[in-house]
Amino acid sequence: MWLTIGHPLPRARDAYAEPIKWSWILGAQGHGPQWQRVFGLAEQDAERLWSAIAAAAVGSPVVRVRAGPWGLGCDIRPVLELNQRTAAILVAWHYSEPDAAPRLVTAYPTP
């Protein structure tokens, strides 16, 4: 399989996030309370968070792979430092096909 646990995220430098994701990831109805508690982030911090996630994706090993009818999903668990705080996060990605760039599905701090 081209997506392998323990190997770096394929095409990580080409990773992208759809703008609509940030209202969930940093919003009150999504993972916003976790981002606020752990890193002091709010919805207006989406660009800073994306920059940190995109940088961490390069070289981060895949820790989980999921096959589905619309492609493959995978997770990485990098450690971020934002606002002078450091914590591990989970980032889920989707690949629609083997040569596709990874699309951000969700991200949140982990215990």
C-alpha positions, 0 to 999 in steps of 0.5 A: 500500500502506498500509504504506510504506517510509520512513513511520512505523509505522502505529498505533505508539502501539497497539503491543503485545507478547505476554508469551511473546515476552520469554522468546525475545527476552531468553532464552538460546535466543533473542536474550538473549546479544545483549541482554546483550552490547550493553546488559547486559540480562537476562530481568528487564529485559523491561518496561524493554526494552518501554518503550524499544522502544514509545517508539522505534516512535513515529515510526520509519520502516519500513525493510522490508515483507514480505507473507505469508499471515497479513498484513504484516510490517515492520521498523524500525531505531531506536537505543536508549539503555539502561544508558548504552549506545547501539546500533541495533536491529532490531524486526520487527512483524506486522499481521494486517490494515490496521487492526490494531495492530502486534504485536511479532515480535522485536527484537535489537541489530544490528551 
